[in-house]
């Protein structure tokens, strides 16, 4: 019986650790997504500025 409880405890610890890691990864994915939106916005602004400069 001790082995069964020990095994369940190990599984619980692993699940908690993996859940915490998944939450951290999800946060990072969200941050990276926002950074991509920001980069896209800056690229469009630079492209528009270059287009204006080339038409002068």
N, C-alpha and C positions, 0 to 999 in steps of 0.2 A: 504493500500500500504506500509506503514512503516513496517508492520510485514513481508511482502514478502521480502523487501530489507534486513531487519534485519536477516531473515532466511537464505537468500543467503549469507550474510556476515558471519554468523556462519558456514555455510557449507564451504565457502572458507577458513576460518581460520582453520577448522578441516582438510581440504584437505592439506593445506600447512604444518600443524603440522605433519600429518601422512606421507606426502612425505619426510619431513626432517628426521623423525624417520626411515622410510624405507631406506633412504640413509645411515644413521648411521649403521643400522643393516647390510646392504649389505657390508659396509666397514669392519665391525667386522667379518662377515662370511668369507670374503676374507682373513683377517688376520689369523683367526683360521685355514683356509685351508692351508695357508703357514706354520703355526706352526705344523700342522699334517705332512706335507711333511718333515719338519726339524726333528721331532721326529722319523719318519720312517727311515730317513737317519742315525740318531744316533743309532737307534736300530739295523740296519743292520751292522753298524761299530762295535758295541759291540758284536753282534753275531759272526761276522767274527773273532774278536780278541779272543773271548772265544773258537771258533772252533780251531784257531791256537794253543792256549794254551793247549787244551785237546789233541792235536796230538803230543805234545812234549814228 
